[in-house]
Amino acid sequence: MTNDEAKALYDRAQVLFGENECALALDILDRLDQERPNSRHVNYQRALCLAELGRKDEAEQCAQRLDGKLDAGAMGRLHDAINKVYLPRAGTPVPTPPPDEPAANVLTVQEVYPASTDQCTIMARIRSGVFHVNDELVIIAPANRRIAAPILRIGTAETPIKLVRAGQTVSMLIQVDPDQVVVGASLSATAHEEAYAATMAVDRDAHPKTAATREMTQELTAIDKMMKRGEYGDAERLLNVHLLQHPGHYSAHRLLAQLYLDAPAPLGNAKIAAEQIGKAYEKGGAKDLSVIHVLAEARGRNGDPEQGLAFLERLDAPGTEPEARSALAQWVHDYRSRFNLGHVWQFADTYGEVIYEASNHDDALRAFTKGAVPRDARCRRDRVGDWQPVDAMLAYESPEIAKFLGIELGQRPSKTLFVLIIALVLAILFTIFAPMLLR
């Protein structure tokens, strides 16, 4: 077995161990151990795999082969992993969650690095479940006193990620007094979903309908045409009369909001438009796509484009027709550009969960090189549209990413080529049909 072959097998074993496939990793490491019985790296990894599989005696025998070959700190961490009991700070008992409250999300603290009096960075081994940014770790202090420690960041400051899964080892910045965190402690977590806004919550379960609402009567349709002709004063008067007669018609509020957004001064008024579209939303328009579009525009013009963007992003759903999703993606892209919100590229793991967001190509490349984003991740732009392979979404935009991932890029046909082809086709058609037209 060559050195390159051995290194490839060892790297594969590490990947399997990180994915919690310890039995498969151990099979590879056993083969390597036969080839290279004195390798410190192989023996160290074998001991960890054996410990994870519950084969404590074999793990200890493997660790004995490393005596004198590793420094005291490394040997101490290895024995801690084998015994599942890490060494606490002097005089401090190791707390554990109450046995009658099992948690789906559990990690083990391996290292603690104070960052300030109320923050610290921990190295954690994820035992089970999934941990997200903004989840709250639960620390069990003496006398079963519970301390909440929100997760402020997962990963490094340079390449932060959004979540981490069972089998991974990762750094976390948490908000808690460093003295409250004990090396070896098992911590659980409570998930907290992010709110879209403080003033108007987005109903994620109520996906907007793309079909025209029945409320668009002939009268309202006629008023809509008046607005498109620029007859804003007459349209405003008729809409107000309509609302006096039909106060529950949210479509009239939606048209008024659109009118106040489109009309020139002094009739145009973005603040009044926001009030009208808010009424349309509250009176039943939460599932109407046209209401959401006007709502987003009104939010943007009133200085809250992030909230408007959140409503637009809600329109995206896997079941939507491809043409509609493509149109929405372009709408969101234009909205971000008009209100200077920048653009983002999302990366999802094989479970379909977003693990990282990059605001530019350099950040995305850094995430790949640091291993924060796996090579087989899928991505999409501006949080909408279908997930696509990286080579289809980013490789053509960033040759550096393509080079790092080893993607061979073909030449995309240029616009000039398309123009020449069209001109050639037109010339041929003219040659064929011109004599007939001149007869």
C-alpha positions in Angstrom: 0.0 0.0 0.0 1.5 3.3 -1.1 1.5 6.4 1.1 -1.1 8.1 -1.1 -3.4 5.1 -0.8 -3.0 5.0 3.0 -3.7 8.7 3.3 -6.8 8.4 1.2 -8.1 5.5 3.3 -7.3 7.4 6.5 -9.1 10.5 5.3 -12.1 8.3 4.4 -12.1 6.8 7.9 -12.2 10.3 9.4 -15.1 11.3 7.2 -17.0 8.2 8.3 -16.2 8.9 11.9 -17.5 12.4 11.6 -20.7 11.0 10.1 -21.1 8.6 13.1 -20.4 5.6 10.9 -17.9 4.3 13.4 -18.1 0.6 12.5 -17.2 1.3 8.8 -14.5 3.7 9.9 -13.0 1.0 12.2 -12.9 -1.5 9.4 -10.7 0.8 7.3 -8.5 1.7 10.3 -8.0 -2.0 11.1 -6.7 -2.5 7.6 -4.4 0.5 8.0 -3.2 -0.8 11.4 -2.1 -4.0 9.7 -0.1 -2.1 7.2 1.2 0.5 9.6 1.0 -0.8 13.2 3.1 2.0 14.7 1.1 4.9 13.2 0.0 7.3 16.0 -2.8 8.8 13.9 -4.3 5.4 13.1 -4.1 4.1 16.6 -5.6 7.3 18.0 -8.5 7.2 15.6 -9.0 3.5 16.3 -9.3 4.1 20.0 -11.9 6.8 19.4 -14.0 4.5 17.1 -13.8 1.6 19.6 -14.9 3.9 22.4 -17.8 5.1 20.3 -18.8 1.5 19.7 -18.8 0.7 23.4 -15.7 -1.5 23.2 -14.0 0.1 26.1 -11.4 -2.6 26.9 -10.2 -2.7 23.4 -10.1 1.1 23.2 -7.9 1.2 26.4 -5.6 -1.4 24.9 -5.3 0.7 21.8 -4.6 3.8 23.9 -1.8 1.9 25.8 0.1 1.5 22.5 0.2 5.3 22.3 1.9 5.8 25.8 5.0 7.9 25.3 4.1 8.8 21.7 1.6 11.6 22.5 1.8 14.5 24.8 0.0 14.4 28.1 -2.8 16.7 26.9 -3.6 14.5 23.9 -3.5 11.3 26.0 -5.8 12.9 28.6 -8.4 13.8 26.0 -8.2 10.3 24.5 -8.8 8.7 27.9 -11.6 11.1 28.6 -13.3 10.1 25.3 -12.9 6.4 26.2 -14.3 6.7 29.7 -17.0 9.2 28.7 -16.0 11.1 31.8 -14.0 14.3 31.2 -11.8 15.9 33.8 -13.7 18.9 35.4 -12.0 22.0 36.8 -10.6 21.4 40.2 -13.2 21.1 42.9 -16.1 21.3 40.4 -18.5 18.4 40.0 -19.5 17.4 36.5 -23.2 18.2 36.1 -25.5 16.0 33.9 -29.1 16.5 32.9 -31.7 14.8 35.0 -32.2 11.2 33.9 -36.0 11.6 33.6 -35.6 14.3 31.0 -33.9 12.8 27.9 -33.1 15.3 25.2 -33.0 14.7 21.4 -30.2 17.3 21.0 -27.1 16.6 23.1 -23.5 17.6 22.9 -20.4 17.1 25.0 -18.1 20.0 25.9 -14.5 19.2 25.1 -12.8 22.6 25.6 -13.8 26.0 27.0 -12.2 29.3 26.0 -13.4 32.4 27.8 -14.2 35.3 25.4 -15.5 37.8 28.0 -17.2 37.8 31.4 -20.5 36.6 29.7 -19.4 34.8 26.6 -17.2 31.8 25.8 -16.2 29.6 22.9 -16.6 25.8 23.4 -15.4 22.9 21.4 -18.3 20.5 21.3 -18.8 16.9 20.1 -22.5 16.6 18.9 -23.8 13.4 20.4 -27.3 13.5 18.9 -29.7 15.7 17.1 -29.2 19.1 15.4 -28.0 22.4 16.8 -28.9 25.7 15.2 -27.7 29.3 15.8 -30.1 30.9 18.3 -30.9 27.6 20.0 -30.4 27.8 23.8 -28.1 25.3 25.5 -29.3 24.2 28.9 -26.6 24.0 31.6 -27.4 22.2 34.8 -25.7 24.0 37.6 -25.4 22.7 41.2 -28.7 22.0 43.0 -30.2 21.3 39.5 -30.4 25.0 38.7 -30.8 25.6 35.0 -28.9 28.2 33.1 -29.8 29.2 29.5 -26.8 29.7 27.1 -27.9 31.0 23.7 -25.8 29.8 20.8 -24.5 33.1 19.2 -22.4 31.4 16.5 -21.5 28.0 15.2 -18.1 27.6 13.5 -15.5 30.3 13.3 -16.1 34.0 12.9 -14.6 33.8 9.4 -16.9 31.0 8.2 -19.9 30.8 10.5 -22.5 28.1 9.7 -26.1 27.8 10.6 -26.3 24.3 12.0 -24.3 21.3 13.1 -25.4 17.6 13.2 -24.7 14.4 15.2 -21.2 13.1 14.8 -19.5 16.5 14.1 -17.1 18.3 16.3 -17.3 22.1 16.1 -16.7 25.4 17.9 -19.6 27.4 19.3 -19.7 30.9 20.7 -22.3 30.9 23.5 -23.6 33.6 25.8 -22.9 32.5 29.4 -20.4 33.1 32.2 -17.4 30.9 31.2 -17.2 29.6 34.8 -20.6 28.0 34.4 -19.4 25.7 31.6 -17.5 22.6 32.7 -15.4 20.5 30.4 -17.1 17.1 29.9 -20.6 18.4 30.6 -23.4 17.0 28.5 -25.6 19.9 27.3 -29.0 19.7 25.7 -30.7 22.4 23.6 -34.1 24.0 23.1 -34.8 25.3 19.5 -36.1 28.8 18.9 -37.5 29.8 15.5 -36.7 33.3 14.3 -39.6 35.8 14.0 -39.9 37.6 10.7 -40.9 40.9 12.2 -42.1 42.5 15.4 -45.1 44.2 13.9 -46.7 41.8 11.5 -45.9 38.1 11.6 -45.7 36.1 8.4 -48.0 33.1 8.4 -45.8 30.4 7.0 -48.6 27.9 6.7 -50.8 30.2 4.7 -49.2 30.1 1.3 -50.6 32.8 -1.0 -52.8 31.7 -3.9 -51.6 32.6 -7.4 -55.2 32.6 -8.8 -57.1 35.8 -9.0 -59.4 36.5 -6.1 -63.2 36.4 -6.6 -63.3 39.8 -5.0 -62.1 41.5 -8.2 -65.6 42.4 -9.4 -66.3 44.1 -12.7 -66.4 47.4 -10.8 -63.0 46.9 -9.2 -61.5 45.6 -12.5 -62.8 48.8 -14.2 -61.2 51.0 -11.5 -57.9 49.0 -11.9 -57.9 49.9 -15.6 -58.5 53.6 -14.7 -55.4 53.5 -12.5 -53.3 52.0 -15.3 -54.4 54.9 -17.6 -53.2 57.4 -14.9 -56.7 58.5 -13.8 -55.7 58.4 -10.1 -58.1 61.1 -8.7 -61.2 59.5 -10.1 -60.0 56.0 -9.1 -59.4 57.1 -5.5 -62.9 58.6 -5.3 -64.6 55.4 -6.7 -62.6 53.1 -4.4 -63.6 55.1 -1.3 -67.2 54.9 -2.4 -66.8 51.1 -3.0 -65.4 50.6 0.5 -68.4 52.5 2.1 -70.7 50.0 0.3 -68.4 46.9 0.8 -66.2 47.6 3.8 -65.0 43.9 3.9 -63.6 43.9 0.4 -59.8 43.7 0.9 -59.1 44.0 -2.8 -60.4 47.6 -2.7 -57.8 48.3 0.0 -55.1 46.7 -2.1 -56.0 48.8 -5.1 -55.9 52.0 -2.9 -52.5 51.0 -1.6 -51.3 50.5 -5.2 -52.8 53.8 -6.2 -50.9 55.7 -3.4 -47.7 54.0 -4.4 -48.1 54.8 -8.1 -49.7 58.3 -8.1 -47.5 61.3 -8.3 -47.4 63.9 -5.5 -49.5 65.3 -3.9 -51.8 62.2 -4.1 -49.1 59.6 -3.9 -48.2 58.7 -0.3 -46.2 55.7 0.8 -47.3 55.9 4.4 -51.0 55.8 3.5 -50.3 53.0 1.1 -48.8 51.0 3.9 -51.9 51.6 6.0 -54.2 50.5 3.2 -52.3 47.3 2.4 -52.2 46.4 6.1 -56.0 46.5 6.1 -56.1 44.4 3.0 -53.8 41.8 4.7 -55.9 41.7 7.9 -59.3 41.5 6.1 -58.4 38.3 4.3 -55.6 39.1 1.8 -52.9 37.2 3.5 -53.3 34.4 0.9 -53.5 36.7 -2.1 -50.3 37.0 -4.1 -51.1 40.5 -5.4 -51.6 41.7 -1.8 -48.2 40.3 -0.8 -46.5 42.1 -3.7 -48.0 45.5 -2.8 -47.2 44.8 0.9 -43.6 44.2 0.1 -43.3 47.4 -2.0 -45.0 49.5 0.6 -42.7 48.1 3.3 -39.7 48.9 1.2 -40.7 52.5 0.5 -41.4 53.1 4.1 -37.9 52.2 5.2 -38.4 48.5 6.1 -37.4 46.6 3.0 -36.1 43.6 5.1 -39.7 43.0 6.3 -41.0 43.3 2.7 -38.4 40.9 1.5 -39.5 38.4 4.2 -43.1 38.4 2.8 -41.8 37.9 -0.7 -39.6 35.0 0.3 -42.7 33.3 1.7 -44.2 33.1 -1.7 -41.6 30.6 -2.7 -42.8 27.0 -2.4 -41.6 23.7 -4.0 -45.1 23.0 -5.4 -45.3 26.2 -7.3 -45.2 26.1 -11.1 -41.6 26.5 -12.5 -42.6 29.7 -14.4 -44.0 31.3 -11.3 -40.9 30.4 -9.2 -38.6 31.7 -11.9 -40.6 35.0 -12.0 -40.6 35.3 -8.2 -36.8 34.7 -8.2 -36.3 37.6 -10.6 -38.8 39.8 -8.6 -36.8 39.1 -5.4 -33.5 39.8 -7.2 -34.8 43.1 -8.5 -36.3 44.0 -5.1 -33.0 43.4 -3.4 -31.2 45.6 -5.9 -33.7 48.4 -5.8 -33.6 48.6 -2.0 -29.8 47.9 -1.6 -30.3 44.7 0.3 -27.4 42.9 -1.4 -27.6 39.3 -2.5 -26.9 36.0 -0.8 -26.1 32.5 -1.9 -27.5 29.7 0.3 -25.9 26.3 0.7 -27.9 23.3 1.9 -26.8 19.9 3.1 -28.1 16.5 2.0 -30.9 16.8 4.5 -32.2 20.0 2.7 -31.3 22.3 5.6 -29.4 25.6 5.1 -26.0 25.4 6.6 -24.3 28.5 5.3 -25.1 31.8 3.6 -22.5 33.8 1.6 -22.9 37.4 0.6 -20.3 37.2 -2.1 -18.2 34.7 -4.1 -15.1 35.2 -1.8 -17.1 34.1 1.3 -18.5 31.1 -0.6 -15.0 30.0 -1.7 -13.7 30.5 1.9 -16.5 28.3 3.2 -15.5 25.5 0.8 -11.8 25.7 1.5 -12.4 25.7 5.3 -14.7 22.7 5.1 -17.7 24.7 6.5 -19.7 23.7 3.3 -19.3 20.2 1.9 -18.4 19.8 -1.8 -21.7 18.1 -2.6 -23.8 20.9 -1.2 -26.6 22.4 -3.3 -27.2 26.1 -3.6 -29.6 28.8 -4.7 -29.5 32.6 -4.9 -31.4 35.1 -2.7 -33.2 32.3 -0.7 -35.8 31.6 -3.5 -36.1 29.2 -6.4 -35.0 25.6 -6.8 -31.8 24.2 -5.2 -29.2 23.5 -7.8 -25.7 21.9 -7.9 -22.9 24.3 -7.3 -21.5 23.8 -10.9 -24.9 25.0 -12.3 -25.3 27.9 -9.9 -21.9 29.3 -8.9 -19.1 27.7 -10.9 -19.7 29.8 -14.1 -19.9 33.0 -11.9 -16.8 32.2 -10.0 -13.9 30.4 -11.8 -12.1 30.2 -8.4 -14.8 28.1 -6.9 -14.9 25.9 -10.1 -11.1 25.4 -9.9 -11.3 24.5 -6.2 -14.1 22.0 -6.7 -12.3 20.5 -9.8 -15.2 21.4 -12.1 -14.4 21.5 -15.8 -16.3 24.3 -17.4 -17.4 24.3 -21.0 -17.7 27.5 -22.9 -21.1 29.1 -22.7 -22.4 30.4 -26.0 -22.0 34.1 -26.1 -24.7 36.6 -26.9 -22.8 37.6 -30.0 -23.0 34.0 -31.3 -26.8 34.0 -30.8 -27.1 37.3 -32.7 -25.1 36.0 -35.6 -27.2 32.8 -35.8 -30.4 34.8 -35.8 -29.0 37.1 -38.5 -28.0 34.1 -40.6 -31.5 32.6 -40.3 -33.2 35.9 -41.3 -30.9 36.2 -44.3 -31.7 32.7 -45.5 -35.5 33.4 -45.1 -35.1 36.7 -46.9 -33.3 34.9 -49.8 -36.1 32.3 -50.1 -39.1 34.6 -49.7 -38.0 37.9 -51.2 -38.5 36.8 -54.9 -42.0 35.7 -54.0 -42.9 39.0 -52.4 -41.6 41.0 -55.3 -43.7 39.3 -57.9 
